[in-house]
Amino acid sequence: MRKKLTFLLISFIGFTNVSQAQNWGGGIDDDWFNWGFQFQYIVSEYKLTKKQNWRQPFLDPETGQYVTDELNAISSPTSPGFGIGFVLNTNLHKNIDMRFTPSLVFNDRLVRYDYIPTASDPMFTHERTVEKKVQATMVDFPVGFKVKSDRLMNFRAYMLGGLKYSVDLASSKKTNDVNASSIDKLLKNKKGFLSYEAGLGFDIYFEYFKMSPEVKVSYSFNDILKHDINPYASPIEKAKLRHFTFSLFFE
């Protein structure tokens, strides 16, 4: 009899603990709508498509003179950044949410140009490298669907996919190169562009809130480069933007 009572008592305590654990997160899964905030670490790069004659030295249309040597390579090194924002979440189904996650993102992009010096150049034995920074302060407006697994205690996994529209807030002063010489011209983004994105994450439930670490990749649909006539934009046919984002959501 004593063994049965002990077993029932242990079972009751265990069931109570599980029930309490299932209620962690402030009952957020029971609400049709909830909100929170996010922190992002971002790594970005361009996926470059070069023109057929991209190696040719650039001829300044105003002076009629060549202002660069022949190109040996064009690449886009990865560049880190960060973002902050909000999350607005609507519960459509037990396992499906729709999410709107606007954020302010600070992330410059880089393009590197390796030139082959001419024989008359005193630095003929070395390649010269020019790195152009595309300054960007973006406001992102992502809308996506979050497909969640069933909750296991205080944990669940999810995957997501959606679209994102981005607007560049870079000031006109930072991108004004009207009076600059040809060799000092800037590389510039288009003002707005659309991307698709997909990712994976986990919901981890604490007593009064939910934390969600998430990894996501986004890729612009189209070319986002402004094709001005200068030594840096002219060799490039297309430049699509690729983002790798690690986020922490708190809801």
C-alpha positions in Angstrom: 0.0 0.0 0.0 2.8 2.4 0.9 4.6 1.7 -2.4 1.4 2.5 -4.3 0.9 5.8 -2.4 4.5 6.7 -3.0 4.1 5.9 -6.7 0.9 8.0 -7.0 2.6 10.9 -5.2 5.6 10.9 -7.4 3.4 10.6 -10.5 1.3 13.5 -9.3 4.3 15.7 -8.7 5.8 14.8 -12.1 2.5 15.6 -13.9 2.2 18.9 -12.0 5.8 19.9 -13.0 5.1 19.0 -16.7 1.8 21.0 -16.6 3.6 24.0 -15.1 6.4 23.7 -17.7 3.8 23.6 -20.5 2.5 26.9 -19.2 5.8 28.6 -19.3 6.2 31.5 -21.8 3.4 33.5 -20.2 0.7 31.6 -22.1 1.9 33.2 -25.3 0.8 30.2 -27.5 -2.8 30.8 -26.3 -2.9 34.3 -27.7 -4.0 34.9 -31.4 -1.6 37.9 -31.5 1.6 38.8 -29.7 4.6 41.0 -30.2 8.2 41.3 -29.1 11.6 42.6 -30.2 14.7 41.3 -32.0 18.5 41.7 -32.2 20.3 40.7 -35.4 23.9 39.9 -36.4 24.2 40.1 -40.2 26.8 39.1 -42.7 26.3 40.3 -46.3 27.9 39.9 -49.7 27.1 40.6 -53.4 26.6 37.8 -55.9 28.4 39.4 -58.8 27.9 38.8 -62.5 30.6 40.5 -64.6 30.3 41.9 -68.1 31.9 40.1 -71.0 34.6 42.9 -71.3 35.0 43.5 -67.6 38.8 43.3 -67.6 39.2 46.3 -69.9 40.7 49.5 -68.4 38.1 52.2 -67.8 38.1 55.0 -70.3 36.8 58.3 -68.8 34.2 59.6 -71.3 34.9 63.2 -70.3 38.7 63.3 -70.7 39.1 60.4 -73.2 41.9 59.0 -71.0 42.2 55.6 -69.3 42.0 56.0 -65.5 42.5 52.4 -64.5 44.7 49.4 -65.5 43.4 46.1 -66.6 41.3 44.2 -64.1 42.5 40.9 -62.8 39.6 40.1 -60.4 36.4 41.5 -58.9 35.0 40.0 -55.7 32.7 40.8 -52.8 34.2 40.1 -49.4 31.7 39.4 -46.6 30.9 42.3 -44.4 29.3 42.2 -40.9 26.5 44.4 -39.5 23.8 44.5 -37.0 20.1 45.3 -36.7 17.3 45.9 -34.2 13.6 45.7 -34.6 10.2 44.3 -33.6 8.2 41.2 -34.2 4.4 41.1 -34.7 3.1 37.6 -34.7 -0.4 36.3 -35.6 -1.4 32.7 -34.7 -3.2 31.3 -37.7 -3.1 27.6 -36.6 -1.7 25.5 -33.8 1.4 25.0 -36.0 1.4 28.0 -38.3 2.1 31.7 -37.6 2.3 34.7 -39.8 5.0 37.2 -38.8 5.9 40.8 -39.6 9.4 41.7 -38.4 10.4 45.3 -39.3 14.0 46.2 -38.5 16.6 48.9 -38.8 19.8 47.4 -40.3 23.3 48.9 -40.3 25.4 47.0 -42.8 27.9 48.3 -45.4 28.8 46.1 -48.4 32.2 45.7 -50.0 33.4 45.2 -53.6 37.1 44.6 -54.2 38.9 45.3 -57.5 42.3 43.8 -58.2 44.2 45.6 -61.0 47.2 44.4 -63.1 49.7 47.3 -63.2 51.1 48.3 -66.6 54.8 47.8 -67.4 55.4 51.5 -67.0 54.0 51.4 -63.5 56.7 51.4 -60.7 54.5 48.8 -58.8 54.5 46.4 -61.8 55.6 43.5 -59.6 52.5 43.8 -57.4 48.7 43.9 -58.0 47.0 46.9 -56.8 43.7 46.5 -54.9 40.9 49.0 -54.5 38.1 48.3 -52.1 34.8 50.2 -52.5 32.4 50.4 -49.6 28.7 50.7 -50.3 27.3 52.5 -47.3 23.8 51.3 -46.4 21.3 52.0 -43.6 18.3 49.9 -44.4 14.8 49.5 -43.1 13.6 46.0 -43.8 9.9 44.9 -43.9 9.8 41.1 -43.9 6.5 39.2 -44.0 6.7 35.4 -43.6 5.1 32.2 -42.4 6.4 30.2 -39.5 5.7 26.5 -39.5 6.2 25.0 -36.0 6.6 21.6 -34.6 4.5 20.5 -31.7 5.8 21.8 -28.4 7.9 19.4 -26.4 8.1 20.6 -22.8 9.7 24.1 -23.1 11.0 23.7 -26.6 9.9 23.6 -30.2 11.6 23.8 -33.6 10.3 25.8 -36.6 11.1 26.7 -40.2 10.0 29.9 -42.0 9.9 31.5 -45.4 8.7 34.8 -46.9 9.4 38.0 -48.7 11.2 41.1 -47.6 11.1 44.7 -49.0 14.2 46.8 -48.1 14.5 50.6 -48.3 17.9 52.3 -48.2 18.0 55.4 -45.9 21.6 56.5 -46.9 21.7 60.3 -46.9 22.3 62.1 -50.2 25.4 63.7 -48.7 27.0 60.3 -48.3 26.2 59.3 -51.9 26.9 62.6 -53.6 29.8 62.2 -55.9 28.8 64.7 -58.7 32.0 66.8 -58.3 34.3 63.8 -57.7 36.9 62.7 -60.3 36.2 59.6 -62.2 38.6 57.5 -60.1 36.9 58.7 -56.9 33.3 57.9 -57.8 31.1 55.8 -55.5 29.4 52.5 -55.9 25.7 52.8 -55.0 22.6 50.7 -54.2 19.2 51.2 -55.6 16.8 52.8 -53.2 14.5 49.8 -52.7 14.4 46.2 -53.6 12.6 42.9 -52.9 14.2 39.7 -51.5 13.1 36.2 -50.6 14.2 34.5 -47.4 14.1 31.2 -45.6 15.4 30.0 -42.2 15.3 27.7 -39.2 14.9 28.4 -35.5 13.9 27.2 -32.1 11.4 28.5 -29.6 12.7 28.2 -26.0 10.1 28.9 -23.3 11.0 30.6 -20.0 8.7 31.4 -17.2 7.4 34.7 -18.5 8.7 35.0 -22.1 9.8 33.1 -25.1 13.3 33.4 -26.7 13.9 32.2 -30.3 17.4 31.9 -31.8 17.0 31.9 -35.6 19.3 31.6 -38.6 18.0 33.0 -41.9 19.3 33.6 -45.5 17.9 36.2 -47.8 18.6 36.8 -51.5 17.5 39.8 -53.6 15.3 38.9 -56.7 17.0 41.3 -59.0 20.1 43.4 -59.5 20.3 46.1 -56.8 23.3 48.1 -58.2 22.9 51.6 -59.6 24.8 51.4 -63.0 26.5 54.7 -63.1 29.2 55.3 -65.7 32.4 55.0 -63.5 35.3 52.6 -63.1 33.5 50.5 -60.4 30.0 50.1 -61.7 30.8 49.7 -65.4 32.5 46.2 -65.2 29.5 44.7 -63.3 26.5 43.3 -65.1 24.5 42.4 -62.0 24.9 42.5 -58.3 22.4 40.6 -56.2 22.6 40.9 -52.4 22.8 37.9 -50.1 22.3 38.2 -46.4 23.0 35.7 -43.6 21.3 36.7 -40.4 21.4 35.3 -36.9 18.6 36.7 -34.8 17.4 36.5 -31.2 13.7 37.1 -30.7 12.1 37.9 -27.4 8.3 37.6 -27.2 
